[in-house]
């Protein structure tokens, strides 16, 4: 026991031996941590439903040894009073480099995971273009921060460089603000799931059609006149959009009509309901209804409402309903009025 105490005291008094002891102890701890990550933690994270923790553990296990070793060297060098020397700066730079490599690996693996698995859960190609773009942005941010910390390790004043970069970034941002707005708008559309490819939508500007593709900068809308409209994503992200497929694909069809004053309103309801119910695309639940809306200047205004299973059947069903209602009213002898105007003239003698 005395021998051990004397050895410890001798090592603690000798800075070189103390430094070597710290390195040896660190190597043992680093080796144990690496084994723990591979043998214990790695099998545990494989049992989870997400693969994000697998990516983190895999990246960490390959770098943890070097991180712990460099931290030990950094701590050991404190006893040599080399805080401002080249060796101390090299150690700090290597630490920054290892952390940077770790973060870059995480970003790359997460983007690959998205492209391989999660992209198939969305019916849009926007995420396939946005993810690589965001990956490049995140990597650029990490590298810029790494350079800043590396300069700081060598006690280099980067304030003038940051000021210049800020002015340049402001100029570039003003030049490409519209493109950035469209790109971020596309990301917002994907995350909010405003619509997907194949949805029927109507914009507040009046365009109506089916979504063909959600791109990085614009969205393609195919109108019912077989025209393709390219709409900037920045505009769509702030626009009022009517999506006919939400909350489901069923939709109500409305047909307005008028009858002459003096007609039996109850008979009108029954005649029109019978005409609407025989249409194949009209579903029974919710059942069709005919409502008396108001008494206009020259007619009694009604509206017939019926539901169809899918929005793709709405237009053809409305055309069919209009035809059936008109013929049914004629067969029943119910007059359909039209605007009239009486003009009085005064004879001048």
Beta strands, then each sheet from edge to edge (+ up, - down):
strand 1: 200-203
strand 2: 208-214
strand 3: 218-223
strand 4: 228-232
strand 5: 241-243
strand 6: 251-259
strand 7: 289-295
strand 8: 300-308
sheet 1: 4+ 3- 2+ 1- 5+
sheet 2: 6+ 8- 7+
end
